[in-house]
């Protein structure tokens, strides 16, 4: 019988879970998932139907109250088939270092790289975002034509990388940056993290608020 884990964090509205489960069973999964426990409690949660950033969305926040587990937990589920799941157990995450590798908040030196940006009334409203220093060097050395920006609310946007060398060097994320901020629910005053996985050369970046 198959199983998978999901992460319940106090500062995330939706639940991230292991994408390998989707690779194995994605073809048979429905949008609505039913969860039950040994006391016959039942709860329905919506799956966003994404293989890039699989999320448990509507109904996820209420799950801890239905099945009686705390915040900041790794939750284990069994898969019975036909989008029906059993709640097995949960265990607390005492620090972010215990977060599994598939999660957006997982970081590890030489495996992931993070860049940080403070949003202002100026840069949040522009159709493109100029990047500098280490972030600029990373994008240029990676030779990405575009990057996929993934947010906690399930928003995924593909945005081109624009490079110019004359009359001076500029590196920009856009066009579409301002629309991404709206869709991602980012506003002036937010402090963002852009997290990339470097070992596999992926152009997917998880973008989330640190404040």
Buried (B, 14 or more C-beta within 10 A) or exposed (E): EEEBBBBBBEEBBBBBBBBEBBEEBBEEBEEEBBBBBEEEEEBBBBBBEBEEBBBBBBBBBEBBEBBEBEEBBBBBBBBEEEBBBBBEEBEEBEEEEEBBEBBBBBBEEEEBBBBEBEBEEEBBEBEBBBBEEEBBEBBBEBEBEBBBBBBBBBBBBEBBBBBEEEEEEBBBBBEBBBEBBEBBEBEEEBEBBBBBBEEEEEBBBBBBBEE
